[in-house]
């Protein structure tokens, strides 16, 4: 963040890659004010519509604990890929809003976006948070159908979900 501030003082114009790196440095409620300032710079430079930058903003707000800001950015994104969906699902899961995360997962599928292994890990964690065993079983079936059961991290998330759901 200090380097970004120095760049600003020296008149260096940041590009999308610069903003993504700076966003990745922001986390925790303490960084929320800095995060909003950086977001305003991104908006003024016109990078907010870039899906990769948008994904980084959603992730950043999630890491800062501002689900409201994360959702607001997510909802305004003109294009959302699997990473966008995973970022918002992860934000809700990370802050113990498992039911909303599961609702977003269902919406993602209705919109035709195919989950990847990281999405499955996040949504299984959401099931664990709210003891949604039946939904977890359905997600497990989807994992098997898509061939992700051989991924060790996904398999560990499956085991964790069943354990936390009491099965």
Secondary structure, DSSP 8 states (H G I E B T S, - for coil): -HHHHHHHHTT----HHHHHHHHHT--SGGGHHHHHHHHHHHHHHT-TTSHHHHHHHHHHHHHHT-HHHHHHHHHH-SS--HHHHHHHHHHHHHTT-HHHHHHHHHHHHHTT----HHHHHHHHHHHHHHT-HHHHHHHHHHHHHHT-TTSHHHHHHHHHHHHHTT-
